[in-house]
Amino acid sequence: MSENLNSNNLENDEFNVINEDSDYTDLITRLNEIKSTIALLEKTIFK
């Protein structure tokens, strides 16, 4: 019984790592979009 629980915990941990990687990738993508938007706004303001 405990072997089954340990197996489930390992699978959940792997799933959490994958989700965290995906979250960080999404965050980096969003931050790059924000950076680009700010750069465009700066160009517009300082023309």
C-alpha positions, -999 to 999 in steps of 0.1 A, spaced: 0 0 0 27 25 9 46 16 -23 15 28 -43 14 60 -23 51 67 -29 46 61 -66 17 86 -67 37 111 -48 66 108 -73 42 113 -102 27 143 -85 62 158 -79 71 153 -115 39 170 -126 45 199 -103 80 204 -117 66 204 -152 40 229 -142 66 251 -125 88 251 -156 58 260 -177 49 288 -153 84 302 -155 84 300 -193 51 318 -194 63 344 -170 95 351 -190 74 354 -222 51 378 -206 79 399 -191 95 401 -226 62 413 -240 60 440 -213 97 450 -220 89 454 -257 58 475 -249 78 498 -225 105 502 -252 78 512 -278 62 537 -253 96 552 -245 103 557 -283 69 574 -286 73 596 -256 108 608 -264 103 615 -301 
